[in-house]
Amino acid sequence: MTYIPSAPRFHSPSAPLRAALSALPGYDEHVAAVEALKAPHAAAVREQTFAKTALDNIAGDLADALLGTPDDAPAAIEASTTQATAAADAARTTATAVELIEATEKQLGIDLDDIIRSGYDRILKHLNGILQDDYAKSRKLGLRGIHDAEQAIEAGKADAWSAMLEIRANIFHVRAAQSSIVGRLGSHETVQRINTFGLLANYAELWPGWFESQAGARWGREDITPPWPTIRGDIDPAELHAWILDTPDAEPWVPTSAELTAAVKAAEQAAREDLAKQDA
């Protein structure tokens, strides 16, 4: 049970994102409240429709009566008015109920949006915890240097490979959740860095040429490549996962905004100092 807020909107949230949202104080309670309103809302809408239909039926019955016995018009109108008054009262009551329920749903949605926005860093920290656990499990499987099922079978690691595939799928969900939450709530810098410093805590250490690569990209150079595999310059999630397992020094993470900003600033400062030394 996960509420899909109007903004930020999360379509079919994965298990890691659901878990991260559920960890936010008040989130599950608000979701339960929204769910509790669904059945009463549907019932009120049905009653509202019935009440409107009743008014139409009363008018139709009166028309038929007048066609048959026009002399009884005053009595027929009086009787129909009594019925119509009751139907109109019912229509107003159900309309009020629908309006009240929808206003309550809207307020709960606003509250949930506020919970998610204020819990932005908590969500990222929760996702990071899941990621760290998954990579710890992956590394314990002993699949370093094994990159496909055939190699795993030859190494007698078929079961470990199957287990790794399940863990890797969850890691992909974590990364998708990271992209989703950062894309909706993160700063421009955070969004721009999600596939660089947002992937690896020691990104600059693992790729000393990253700073030069940024400048090279502006000059149209494509010869400065990272140490992990890429496909036409883009990171392939499966290849990156395998590379991380093969690289003991790699530190995958899901950083908060402050952690990412600090990492980028420190790396940029170090890169500028190195360039200054080279020019000296």
LOKEMAR-247953 format. One record per atom (N, C-alpha, C, O, CB): x, y, z. Coordinates in steps of 0.001 Angstrom, whole numbers, plus 500000, padded with zeros to 6 digits. Last residue first. Glycine has a CB too. Layout:
BEGIN
XYZ
...
END
This chain:
BEGIN
553240524524487472
554292525255488192
555667524915487641
556673525436488124
554239524939489694
551479522843486305
551805524072485573
552967524837486203
553595525680485562
550585524971485504
551227520881488223
551756520510486928
552211521741486122
553184521687485370
550707519729486151
550067522317490268
551400521743490479
552053521409489168
553254521608488985
551324520499491349
547599522863489126
548480523973489474
549914523491489677
550863524178489301
547975524679490736
546522520312488982
546811521030487737
547767522186487984
548639522466487161
545515521548487101
546211519788491712
547111518951490906
547486519653489609
548639519597489182
546457517590490599
544329521721492370
545646521767492990
546649520941492210
547804521338492059
545575521280494425
542166520799490890
542746522108490576
544150522236491170
545048522794490541
541839523241491104
541665518372492197
542034518371490778
542684519696490385
543653519708489626
540796518107489899
540925519236494739
542125518403494592
542613518414493142
543815518458492884
541839516952495049
538581520600494082
539695521318494704
540995520549494526
542034521126494204
539421521556496197
537027518501493105
537374519619492228
538563520396492777
539447520803492024
536174520553492050
536792516939495407
537445516392494218
537874517512493267
538964517464492696
536505515413493493
535398518647497130
536718518140497518
537481517628496302
538684517858496180
536581517020498565
533024519026495668
533888520160495984
535294519709496330
536272520309495883
533306520963497133
532011516390495617
532339517087494375
533303518235494646
534291518398493931
531063517612493696
531613515875498357
532500515019497561
532946515718496283
534116515649495908
531801513702497216
529743517851499060
531060517824499700
532059517012498877
533212517414498719
530953517243501115
527553517074497486
528163518393497301
529570518427497873
530486518965497252
527305519479497956
527011514546498618
527394514671497213
528109515992496961
529148516026496301
526161514557496309
526318515234501241
527447514333500987
527936514459499547
529141514477499295
527049512878501282
524065516842500824
525257517408501453
526482516553501187
527566517079500936
525045517559502952
522283515001499667
522676516216498947
523970516789499502
524864517174498748
521566517267499024
523545511664500248
522598512752500478
523083513966499689
524171513947499113
522461513083502012
524405508948497989
524704510072498881
523526511000499108
522628511108498273
525843510862498332
524699505782497849
523601506689497510
523772507882498450
523325507828499596
522153505992497663
527598504021496530
526793504654497572
525601505378496968
525505505561495755
527642505629498390
530516501960496189
529201502406495708
528403503025496855
528521502603498005
528413501222495081
533634502062496018
532724502342497127
531389502870496605
531160504080496581
533356503354498102
536330499989495070
535139500731494663
534163500864495836
533903499898496553
534450500034493469
538369498315495813
538417499698496309
537166500504495962
536964501590496505
539634500399495748
537909495893494484
537707495969495935
537663497390496482
537005497652497489
538794495216496629
536421495218491674
537277496303492168
537058496500493661
536126497195494065
536994497621491404
534575493416490896
535971493113490550
536942494125491144
538154493912491119
536141493072489036
532263494677491635
532604493434492331
534064493040492069
534706492412492910
531660492296491889
532370496766489777
532456497070491212
532843495819491998
533656495889492920
531109497635491734
531996495339487399
533252496056487626
533428496375489107
534535496260489633
533293497351486795
529375494452487722
530463493474487635
531806494135487925
532651493562488611
530486492812486246
528085496952487681
527972496075488850
529114495061488873
529740494839489909
526611495347488852
528691497811485104
529202498565486258
529156497704487510
530089497725488313
528387499862486473
527283495928483632
528742495981483509
529352496733484689
530397496345485210
529150496651482180
524656496582484402
525179495239484661
526704495227484613
527348494594485450
524611494239483644
524433499330483552
524292498936484958
524877497568485278
525524497400486311
522849498948485337
526643501001481534
525721499873481523
525611499351482960
526628498961483535
526206498742480531
527027504396480834
527273503320481793
526208502247481657
525013502543481663
527305503865483233
527989505540477585
527020505423478670
527344504241479572
527868503221479124
525610505281478109
529785505416475501
529926506492476464
528978506430477645
529137507181478607
529743507766475784
529107503059474219
528958504340473515
528928505512474500
528156506460474349
527673504335472662
529136501727477231
528622501404475904
528285502715475216
527321503394475569
527369500459475979
531899501054479441
530792501892478965
530371501406477586
531141500764476871
531198503404478921
533553499762482349
533073499612480972
531920500570480662
531080500853481517
532627498169480726
535758501947484237
534682500956484157
534142500900482738
534254501874481994
533546501290485156
537564504008484001
538089502644484132
537008501575484052
537318500406483821
538827502506485436
536638506370481370
536695505904482745
537215504473482817
537297503796481793
535318505999483393
538616508119478883
537559507182479268
537728506727480710
538847506702481221
537553505971478336
539237510316476582
539467510202478019
538331509366478592
537216509857478765
539549511618478712
538555510680473975
539611509702474243
539899509536475724
540722508700476097
540875510104473533
536909512555472997
536260511339473469
537288510270473866
536939509107474068
535324510793472390
536519516077472865
537409514917472984
536651513730473548
535845513877474467
538624515246473875
535122518435472719
534817517407471745
535742516206471788
535757515400470857
534851517990470401
535494520151474750
536309520390473551
536092519322472484
536789519299471469
537784520446473923
533921519154476710
533577520475476177
534337520778474884
533883521553474042
533873521557477219
535295516840477235
533948516738476673
533515518065476060
532836518102475034
532946516301477753
537596517845478438
537689517213477127
536343517108476444
536243517265475227
538298515844477252
536602518623480906
537099519643479988
537159519094478569
536817519788477612
538486520141480430
535967516063481880
534944517099481793
535357518192480813
534555518633479989
534677517701483174
538465514831481825
537404514335480952
536301515375480785
535764515552479691
536820513032481509
539792516107483852
540253516342482483
539182515899481482
539014516512480428
541583515593482219
538381514894485900
538326516346485742
538751516740484324
538136517599483692
539229517043486791
538954512141485669
537575512617485535
537496514120485252
536658514568484470
536795512296486799
541333510811485960
541173511660484785
539791512254484633
539472512816483585
541498510888483570
541157509123488158
541891510388488294
541693511335487121
541868512545487272
543353510108488455
538928507233489249
539159507768487903
539851509121488017
539189510158487976
537820507899487111
539011506666491920
538981505543490991
539268505986489560
539788505213488755
537632504845491058
538909509214492981
540083508369493251
540159507223492257
541243506852491805
540039507816494689
536409510106492150
537609510787491669
538864509959491895
539786509999491081
537755512132492352
534695508271493533
534674508409492079
535967509006491547
536557508479490603
533499509267491653
534090507267496041
535483507587495686
535645507661494168
536624507166493609
536453506531496274
531388506743495936
531871507716496910
533290508168496576
533646509324496806
531825507126498321
529515506495493014
530677506006493753
531214507093494675
531463508220494247
531778505534492786
527182507757492092
527320506303492028
528400505771492959
528230504738493607
527623505880490616
527376510451492206
526207509848492835
526238508336492828
525417507694493482
524970510317492155
529477511130490650
529715511095492090
528519510523492851
528646510151494017
530031512495492601
527683510029488259
529133510145488478
529398510011489977
529526508903490497
529696511516487923
524997510136487954
525694509013487318
527208509127487399
527931508417486701
525282508908485876
524318512506489283
523791511240489783
524510510026489188
524620508993489850
522311511151489485
524961515101488693
526034514242489192
525579512832489550
526370512042490067
526659514872490391
522645516394487940
523738516321486970
524802515307487380
525469514721486527
524375517690486797
521196516257490327
520705515544489144
521829515347488135
521961514276487542
519535516310488494
522767517929491885
522564516546492278
522104515709491097
522571514588490896
521553516459493411
522518520378490532
523826519729490635
523676518256490968
524376517418490399
524688520420491694
519785520929490903
520309520732489547
521648519996489595
521889519094488793
520469522091488823
518573518978493724
519037520202493082
519550519884491683
519728518720491323
520139520884493926
515748516671493916
517144517086494033
517441518403493340
516680518877492496
518033516025493476
513183515791493452
513412516663494603
514828517219494694
515081518142495468
513103515921495854
513114514300491114
511945515082491496
512229516098492589
511590517148492648
510855514170491944
515550513025490849
515006513734489702
513844514641490058
513609515643489383
514571512756488666
515748511762493319
516647512883493018
516093513708491854
516157514937491870
518072512366492682
513784509787493020
513657510772494098
514540511988493825
514126513121494071
514028510140495454
514728508405490686
513368508937490782
513271510042491816
512738511115491533
512389507827491123
517325507613491282
517090508512490147
515725509178490250
515575510361489944
517201507745488823
516731505906493451
517599507071493626
517354508086492511
517194509278492774
519085506645493649
515245503971492136
514600504773493180
515401506036493442
514832507111493633
514446503959494480
517230502928490510
516059503542489887
515326504434490889
514848505513490539
515108502459489339
518913501903492473
519399502981491607
518232503690490912
518251504910490749
520386502424490556
517216499928493502
517715501001494372
518175502177493531
517860503326493842
518873500496495266
516939498305491276
515754498985491818
516160500140492726
515530501197492721
514866497991492594
519546497375491085
519003498175489984
517773498951490450
517581500107490074
518645497274488777
519571495883493426
520457497044493307
519969497958492180
519983499181492320
521922496594493046
517827493864492690
517420494792493749
518283496055493731
517794497155493986
517512494109495127
519372492619490748
518068493186490367
517599494180491420
517035495221491085
517011492067490180
521477491706492329
521730492758491333
520424493423490898
520372494637490704
522460492175490104
520220489673493745
520727490841494463
520927492005493495
520588493147493805
522053490504495187
519697487926491629
518591488456492439
519021489722493181
518285490708493238
518097487391493447
522284487412490755
521328488022489833
520141488619490588
519641489686490230
520837486988488813
523404486117492954
523886487447492582
522896488154491665
522691489362491784
525253487350491901
522112483669492874
521869484560494017
522277485987493679
521603486945494058
522636484071495261
523223482684490528
521772482892490612
521428483849491743
520573484722491599
521044481553490815
525905482518491335
525529483398490232
524030483710490270
523619484853490069
525906482758488883
525766480586493303
526165481941493684
525771482935492601
525355484055492897
527681482009493944
525108478409491734
524151478882492747
524473480317493171
523581481142493368
524164477948493983
527441478219490145
526136478429489532
525123478986490536
524377479914490227
525621477122488940
530176477880490478
529511478958491217
528112479247490660
527653480388490698
530363480231491172
532072476398489177
531301475758490235
530546476753491085
530299476512492266
532201474942491104
533225477565487040
533901477778488322
533169477112489483
533583477238490635
534041479262488595
531416476946485056
532762476374484965
533515476486486285
534333475629486619
533553477065483861
529306478567485928
529159477103485927
530526476433485904
530770475474486636
528318476636484714
530398481096485520
529996480691486861
529871479169486957
530282478565487948
528669481358487244
530732481173482774
531921481229483628
531595480756485046
532411480099485692
532490482662483663
527992481095482102
528903480036481650
530166480005482508
530616478936482921
529275480239480166
526964483462483145
526530482183483706
527480481048483327
527740480152484130
525117481856483235
529580485958483574
528393485388482940
528118484008483521
528918483460484279
528571485307481403
531798486850484979
530908487850484394
529712487277483647
528898488042483130
531681488707483471
534106486714487475
533095485891486796
531988486808486301
531316487466487096
532520484782487749
535679488406488925
536213487911487660
535257487035486888
535553486645485758
537457487159487907
534204487378491915
535149488314491299
535759487683490050
536289486573490100
536263488719492304
532376485996493389
532232485987491931
533172486964491238
532944487331490086
530808486311491555
531802485541496152
533047485095495528
532986485012494019
533490484057493428
533427483770496065
529780486403497747
529490485263496874
530725484760496141
530702483671495568
528427485641495868
530403488716499021
530621487470499765
530394486234498907
530776485131499298
529708487420500973
529519490632497285
530958490393497371
531279489108498123
532314488486497883
531642491566498047
526756490583497755
527299490232496437
528772489860496522
529215488891495905
527114491392495460
526562491511500386
526129490144500059
526741489688498741
527192488549498620
524589490064499982
527488494098499981
528188493220500933
527838491759500651
528705490885500674
527821493589502401
525550495063498245
526918494873497748
527746494003498688
528612493253498237
527604496224497559
523334495057499979
523319494245498766
524727494027498214
525056492929497766
522443494901497707
524103496868501976
523810495470502324
523887494572501096
524431493469501154
522420495354502970
524311499205500448
525487498674501136
525289497203501501
526203496393501351
525785499497502398
521614499507499596
522695499306498622
523922498693499279
524515497763498734
523071500633497956
520298499969502020
519953498793501221
521074498467500246
521446497305500081
518635499018500460
521534502402502703
521649501234503577
521338499948502841
522033498946503013
520725501374504769
520679504019500615
522100503709500741
522313502496501638
523174501659501364
522865504917501293
517969504211501205
518380503530499980
519853503145500042
520236502071499578
518116504417498758
518215505729503546
517623504397503603
518032503582502372
518395502411502484
516083504492503703
519297508070502513
520064507292503488
519536505863503588
520307504910503700
520018507968504865
517167508910500887
518454508566500281
519312507731501229
519978506791500798
519205509835499878
515246509394502879
514991508397501839
516302507939501214
516530506744501030
514052508965500757
516491511441504249
516233510178504956
515952509060503954
516368507919504154
515040510331505939
516445513485502374
517734512891502738
517554511566503480
518383510666503348
518540513865503601
513534513857502267
514375513594501090
515692512893501458
516009511834500916
514678514908500364
511531514492504019
512290513264504270
513239512897503151
513705511760503078
511354512132504501
510275516674503035
511084516875504239
511932515648504550
512934515745505259
510188517204505432
508972515379500886
509955516443500641
510867516630501858
512086516732501718
509240517773500300
507296513575502256
508312513082501316
509389514132501086
510579513819501091
507665512689499975
505691515304503748
506465514256504435
507603513774503538
508731513588503997
505549513062504832
504498516771501709
505386517455502651
506269516446503387
507451516701503621
504566518285503661
502977514759500547
504007515422499753
505015516122500663
506222516076500425
503371516433498780
501261514285502705
502195513244502273
503320513827501427
504478513436501570
501458512161501486
499813516663502748
500618516277503914
501666515231503540
502807515284503998
499713515736505035
498553516461500291
499475517574500539
500398517244501705
501599517507501660
498695518877500824
496975514207500807
497990514175499759
499019515273499928
500214515051499734
497343514293498404
495307515174502791
496219514081503128
497333513972502089
498482513687502425
495452512748503229
493941517044501215
494763517491502336
495753516418502758
496911516719503050
493883517880503518
492636515340499396
493590516340498906
494511516798500028
495719516927499830
492848517548498304
490985513915501119
492005513211500337
493083514183499846
494276513882499880
491358512485499139
489353516039501955
490188515333502934
491314514580502233
492457514598502688
489336514358503773
488090516675499597
488916517695500241
489857517062501260
491003517484501413
488033518753500920
486715514279499204
487753514679498236
488658515760498812
489861515766498549
487108515182496932
484958514334501395
485936513240501265
487059513647500323
488229513390500606
485252511947500753
483488516673500811
484259516558502047
485342515493501933
486490515711502319
483337516238503217
482266515989498377
483152517155498456
484060517074499685
485253517370499607
482325518454498495
480707513813499189
481750513643498164
482765514772498255
483974514540498214
481127513597496745
479025515097501035
479889513991501469
481040513780500491
482189513593500891
479075512694501610
477702516885499386
478536517401500478
479512516336500953
480674516624501239
477662517880501652
476339515081497808
477305515992497175
478253516566498220
479450516715497976
476574517136496431
474675513913499711
475722513087499087
476774513957498410
477960513626498425
475104512117498060
473108516180500313
473859515483501356
474993514654500764
476123514688501250
472929514586502171
471946516793497853
472832517769498509
473703517105499568
474884517423499706
472008518896499148
470470514450497454
471509514835496491
472492515814497118
473705515693496947
470877515455495234
468686514553499596
469631513431499509
470791513773498571
471943513436498845
468910512152499019
467282516835498858
468012516811500130
469077515714500119
470206515913500566
467037516596501310
466152515905496505
467105517015496453
467939517081497728
469141517346497688
466369518344496237
464444513924497505
465533513533496600
466596514620496534
467791514326496511
464989513243495189
462715515513499017
463496514471499685
464693514047498828
465796513839499333
462607513251499994
461695517048496915
462392517692498034
463275516690498767
464426516977499096
461382518322499011
460422515158495362
461586515852494816
462390516533495913
463618516589495850
461152516878493776
458294514408497012
459307513418496634
460601514097496161
461707513680496504
458761512495495526
456957516863497115
457399516222498361
458499515203498073
459502515136498784
456207515535499075
456427517178494415
457306518139495093
457832517558496400
459000517737496748
456559519461495363
454607515169493921
455938515084493296
456926516033493976
458112515727494095
455848515410491787
452450516173495359
453044514887495729
454457514752495167
455373514287495845
452167513729495231
452001518559493958
452291518586495395
452985517294495838
453964517317496584
450991518794496201
451435517609491415
452619518453491615
453012518474493087
454193518415493428
452356519892491111
449072516240491921
450233515508491406
451520516297491635
452554515736491998
450058515206489906
447405518329492720
447712517248493663
448963516479493230
449800516114494056
446515516285493782
447385519907490336
447822520447491635
448220519357492630
449250519458493297
446716521294492237
446476517987488245
447807518606488252
448216519133489626
449325518828490063
447849519737487251
444210516692487605
444795516386488920
446177517016489092
446945516626489971
444894514871489113
443670517323485018
442871518009486050
443443517773487451
443194518554488369
441405517530485998
445238515617483482
445682517005483668
444891517738484745
445402518693485331
445570517762482360
445978512647483395
444902513322484144
445318514748484442
445715515047485568
444571512567485465
448063512051481525
446905511177481702
445720511881482356
444582511723481913
447294509981482528
449889514065481644
449375513696480331
448111512858480455
447210512933479620
450435512934479538
450501514063484329
449805515220483769
449218514913482396
448169515444482032
450752516409483673
451901511652484542
450639511846485268
449826512986484676
448607512885484539
450911512119486748
454166512133482987
453232511077482574
451867511269483235
450824511083482608
453800509686482927
455346514136484559
454952514417483173
453941513397482683
452960513758482032
456180514422482250
455869512717486878
454922513831486911
454430514165485507
453249514440485298
455568515067487554
457821510931485951
456549510406486448
455480511504486471
454325511255486126
456729509808487859
459868512738485342
459263511918484286
457911511374484698
456969511353483906
460182510769483919
460466513735487861
459996514652486814
459311513890485691
458299514337485152
461164515475486252
461380511364489026
460201512034489578
459606512991488543
458388513048488371
460565512800490876
463662510870487481
462545509922487450
461255510560487965
460177510333487417
462881508679488282
465296513020488198
464880512873486800
463659511955486698
462736512224485929
466043512314485943
465664512397490901
465019513652490505
464498513574489071
463386514015488779
466002514827490646
467072509975490673
465748510002491307
464986511264490928
463786511205490661
465879509909492834
469508510755489620
468615509947488786
467192509981489336
466225510011488576
469119508493488700
470568512024491834
470308512804490628
469339512071489703
468467512681489085
471620513103489893
470782509809493536
469940510946493922
469593511798492703
468454512242492557
470647511808494988
472618508177492190
471252507694492399
470307508855492708
469179508895492216
471215506662493540
474888509822492372
474330509483491055
472887509023491180
472030509417490389
475171508391490374
475280509770495119
475060511046494438
474426510816493066
473524511550492663
476389511819494292
475792507088495547
474583507677496114
474239509002495445
473070509320495230
474749507880497615
478284506928494237
477136506142493759
475820506748494260
474863506900493500
477256504666494226
479769508642495857
479602508978494439
478411508214493858
477626508766493088
480896508655493640
479691507205498243
479083508534498183
478838508957496743
477812509566496441
479969509562498888
481173504905497540
479771504784497945
479050506123497829
477912506169497364
479673504256499383
483689506021497023
482976505320495948
481492505203496269
480647505377495392
483578503921495721
484217507007499602
484142507923498455
483366507279497319
482492507906496721
485555508323497975
484333504694501187
483286505699501420
483122506669500253
482009507100499952
483596506481502679
486653503497499883
485334502858499841
484214503851500130
483224503868499399
485273501708500842
488719505465500417
488374505019499063
486971504428498985
486183504812498120
489382503994498583
489548506109502938
488557506985502315
488045506450500977
487039506937500462
489147508360502114
491549504376503621
490282504262504351
489179505100503714
487997504830503928
490472504684505802
493674505313502099
493034504047501721
491663503919502364
490723503420501744
493913502855502123
494315507572503610
493874507721502220
493125506471501769
492073506561501136
495081507990501289
495131506317505973
493988507231505995
493432507432504591
492216507459504401
494389508585506604
497371504928505097
496224504177505610
494966505044505624
493871504567505325
496517503648507023
499007507108504483
498601506191503419
497362505408503852
496420505243503076
499757505221503057
499390508152507025
498676508943506024
498192508069504872
497096508270504350
499572510062505491
500824506050508169
499551506469508765
498724507276507765
497509507105507670
499800507300510041
503131505940506598
502192504823506557
500826505212507127
499793504762506632
502760503635507328
504279508529507307
503932508152505934
502876507053505902
501841507208505255
505178507694505182
505106509083509884
503794509542509469
503364509077508099
502191509214507749
503759510997509503
508503509062509124
507488509225510171
506182509782509615
506166510823508959
508009510141511271
509569506786506623
509372508194506992
508283508306508052
507226507695507896
509003509046505749
509556504186505831
510379504517506999
510213505966507449
510664506335508533
511835504250506692
508146504163503502
507483503644504697
508249503981505965
507668504056507047
507311502142504590
510099505013501729
508963505884502029
508285505458503326
507899506296504142
507952505868500872
511741502749501729
512286504046502147
511171505017502514
511281505756503491
513156504645501034
509995500799500736
510561500643502076
511084501972502605
510900502294503779
511686499604502064
509510501827498184
508394501654499120
508908501558500549
508339502153501464
507573500398498765
512095501644497163
511497502967497347
510308502888498303
510117503775499134
511055503555495992
512468498806497126
513353499684497914
512752501066498168
512883501604499267
514686499843497205
510243498004495416
510311497596496826
511260498482497634
510900498885498740
510757496137496928
509194500828493359
509809499535493593
509860499235495080
509561500096495907
511210499489492990
506083502415492543
507371502415493242
507882501016493512
507110500119493853
507257503167494542
504227503271490358
504629501896490659
505987501842491362
506939501277490822
504676501070489375
505314506540490167
504490505527489527
505068504148489828
506247503889489583
504401505768487997
505232509263492116
505984508024491969
505058506960491401
504123506524492073
506593507567493326
505538512761492056
504729511600491695
505632510377491520
506667510449490857
503920511875490396
505807515272494644
506378514475493555
505583513200493304
505019512623494234
507824514123493865
502550515445493652
503884515988493345
504707515941494623
504303516545495616
503801517463492776
500580513631494365
500429514415493147
501752515008492706
502042515066491511
499408515517493349
501656510328495486
501362511752495669
501298512493494348
501871512065493346
502406512392496562
500382507410495982
501075508035494866
500765509526494927
499707509948494461
500644507408493485
500868505320498782
500177506477498203
501022507073497090
502235507223497235
499878507546499284
500951501909498875
501787503116498786
501012504223498103
500555504068496971
503102502829498019
500856498813500000
500000500000500000
500891501235500000
501511501562501012
499032500006501232
END
